[in-house]
């Protein structure tokens, strides 16, 4: 019996010794197939939100004579941002650079191979996903400038704004730049996409002034079924970023019912879009500081989502809302 036991112990020791070199070697980084598939689905959802959905939503709210102009502006600016993103946008956003801009190390996607990884994702999938964010952000601004600006001016504005507003903001938040150094976290684009685009749209509309014909003719949506179709698809496509809220539709409709005496389809669509947009901005931390193993700061939304729980679990940190 003792001989068998000694033989078993010896074999176990030899096996352990043989495995020591493999244990000592660090595991090579590998792509997670499920996470990559989810990223591709989210990218497709966001791209679907951009071209057909924004065209339907904004086009339906305009006067009939300006619908084709809006369709053209959205389609061409979408294509323009895609090209600029591949040429220098991704590099200036996710290159090393400084606190405000990246660098030109990945210009024209240089040095990014087919199997190159960014964490557990293929880097080219990351390029496409971030490109969809840039495209929809610019198209949101185009809607704010509808019926106020010439087509050539839109194209010039898009190039300038993308280069000097969107790219540095994305770098500062998502690529370890200035705002990231202040521990600002943005899981759903509340800062980079919605606050950034809303500020540009508001300032642009103010500087350009009233739309032609304002106060002289009725500015009624020419096709509410188009608006509703765009809103419905937008609600589904929003899962590429986060989730929408059905309660917001009811809230907006009932408030409108009380104030105006009757509900409307446009009010329901507005409630859906506004709540989903606010959810963007809520999915982030403001003035967060690491103290005694806790995160303290202002939590901007009662809803927890957009990866916050996973990030906290991985880092072993706890969230304290103050």
N, C-alpha and C positions, 0 to 999 in steps of 0.2 A: 504493500500500500504506500509505504514511504517513497519507494522508487518511482511509482507512478506520479505521486505528488511532486517529487523533485523534477521529474521530466516535464510535467505540466507547467511548473514555475519557470523552468529554463526556456521552454518554448514561448511563454508569454513575454519573458524578458527580451528574448531575441526579436520577437515581433515588434515590441515597443521600440527597441533600438533601431530597427529598420525604418520605423515611421518617423523617428525624430527629425530627419532632414526635411520631410514634407511638412511637418508641424511648424518647423522653424521658418519656413518660407511663407511670406505674406501671400494671401489669396489674391490672384489676379482680378482686377475689376471686371465685372461682367454686366451686360445689359439685362435688365429685367423685362421679359417679354410682355407680361401683363401690363406693367406700367407704360411701356412703349406703345402698346395697343391703345391704352386709355388716352395717352397724349395725342395719338393720331386721330382718335374719335373726337376729342375736344377741339383739335385744330379744325377738323371738318365742320363741326358745329359752329365755330366762330366765323369761319369763312362763309358758311351758309347764311349766317346772320348779316354779313356785311353787304354782299352784292344784291341778292334778290330781296332780302327783308328790308333793308334801309331804303331801297328804291321804292318798295311798296308803301312803307310807313310814311316816309317824307313826301313821296309823289302824290299819295292820296290826300294829303293835307293842303297841298298847293292849289292854286287856281289852274284850271285845265290848260291854259295857254303856256304855262311854265313847266309842265310835267316833263316834257322831253329834255328840257334844259337840265333839270335835276337828275334825270337818268344818265345823261351824258357826263355830268360832273362827277357823280358817284363812280361810274364805271372807269373813267379815265384816271381819276385820282387814286382809285384802288390799284390800278395797274402801275401807275407812277410810283406809288409807295413800295409796291412789291419789288420793282427794279432797283430803286434807291436802297432798299433794305439789303438786298443781296450784294450791291456794289460796295457800300460803305456803312450802312446803318447798323448791321449786326456787329461789325468790328468796333465802331465808335461806342456802341452800347456795352458790349461784353468783353472788349479788350481790356488789358491791364490799365493803361493810362494813368490818370490822376483822379482826384476826388470828383470831378465834374464830367469828364469825357474819357472814353476809352482811347484806343490807339488804332493804327492802321495795320496791325499784325495779321488780321484776318480779312483784309480788303479783298473783294471778289471771292469771299469764302476760301481764301488761300490757306493751305495747311489743314483744312478740315477734310479728312478722309471719309470714305463711306462707312467705315466701322469705328470712327472716332467717337468717344464717349464724353458726355457731360454728366458726371455722376453715374446714374444707372440708366440714363437715356442716351440714345444715339444723338450726336450733336446736330445732325441735319434735321432731325425731328424737332429739336429745340429751336433751330433756326426758323423752321416753318411755323411753329407755334407762336413764337414771339413776333414773327412777321404778321400773323393774323391780328395780334393786338395792335400793332402799329397801323394796319390798314383800317380797322374799325374806328380807331381814335380819330384819324383824319376825316373819315366819312361822317362822323358825328358833327364835326365842325362845319363841314360843307352844308349840312342841314340848317345850321344856325344862320348861315350867310345866304340862304335861298332868296332869290328875287332881289338881291342887293348888289351883286357883284358880277363882273364880266368873266367869261370863261378863262381868258388868258390870265387875268389877275388871280383867279383861283389856283391855277397851276403854279404861278410864281409863289403865291402864299404857301402852298403845300410844301414846296422844296425848302423854303426858308424856315417855316415853322417846324417841320420834321427835324431839320438839322440842328436848330438852335433852341428848341423847346422840348420836343419829345425825346430825342436821343439822350441829352444830358439828364433829363428827369429819370428816364429808365435806368441809366447808368448809376445815378446817385442812389436809387432805391433798390434795384435788383442785382447790381453787379458790384456791390461792396463800396460804393461811392460815398459822398458826403452824408446823405441822409441815413444810409445804412450804418455808418460809423456812429451815428447818434442813436442807434438801436431802433430805428423806424422800420417796422415790418409791414409789408403790403402783400397780402396773399391773393388778392383778386383784382388788382388794378385800380383800386379806389383812388390812389394818388396819381399814378402814371396815366391812367386812361380817363376816368371821369372828371376828376377835379381839374386836370390839365386841359382836357377838351372843353369843359364847361367854361373855364376862365377865358380861353381863347375865343369861343363862340360869343360869349357875353361882351367882351371887349370889342370884337370885330363888328357885332351888330350895332353897338353903341357908336363906334367911330364911323361906320358907313351910313348910319341914319335910317330913317323910315324906308320901308319898301315903296317902290314906285306905285302910286295910286292909293296909298294908305289915306283913309279919311274921305276919299272921293268915291270909292266903290267897295262893295262887300267882299270881305276876305273869308269866304266860306270854303271848307274842304270840298273839293270837286268830286271825290269818290271815297265815301266812308267804308264800303266793303274792302277797298284796297288797304285802308288803314288797319282795319280789323285783321285782315289776312297777314299783314306784316307783323302786327302785334302778336298774334297767335304763334307764328313761327319764331318770332323773337323770344317769346316766353320759353319755348322748348330749347332753342339754341343757346339760351343763357346758361344751360347746364354745362356748356363748355368753359364757363367762368365760375359760376355759382348757381344757386337756385333762385327762382322768383317767389312771389307770394300771392296766393289767391285772395287772402284777406284784404290786401291793398285794393283790389278791384272793388270789393264790396264797400270798403270804407269810402273810397272816392265817390262811388255812385250814390251812397246814402247822403254824404255831405252835399253833393251837387243837388240831390233831390230836395233837401231841406232849404238850401239857399236859393235855388232857381225854380223850384216847384215841380221839376220833372228830371228824371235821369236821362243820360244820353250815351250812345255808343262811344262817342269820342271821349267822354269822361271816363268810361270803363277802361278804354285803351290807355288813357293818360295815367290812370291809377296803376295799371300794370307796369308801365314803363318807369314811372317815378319810383315805385317801391323797389323794383329790381335795380335801378340805378343807385338808389340810396344804399342798397345792400352791398354794392361795390365798395362804397366809401366806408361802410361799417366794418369791413373785413380787414382791419389793420389796427395797430396799436399806436397811440399817440403819447409822446413824452414818457416812454417806458425806460425804466432803469432796473438793473439787476442789483438786488439788495438781499443779502442773507438767504440766497437760494430761491428768492421769489422774483417775479416780474411785477413791479408796481407801476401804475400809470392809468390813464383814462381809457376805458374800453368803449369804443364808439358804437357798438351795436349789441343788443341783447342776444342776438343769434350767434351761436358758435358754429363755425364751419370753415371752409376754405383752407383746411390743412392746419389750423391752429393746434388742435389736439395732438395731431401726429408730431408736429414740430416740438411741442412741449414734452411729449413722451420720449422722443428720441434724445433730447438734451437733458432730461431729468429735471427740468425746471417746472415750477408751479406758477400759476397765474393768480394774482391777487388784484381784484378790481377796486380802485379807489376813486 
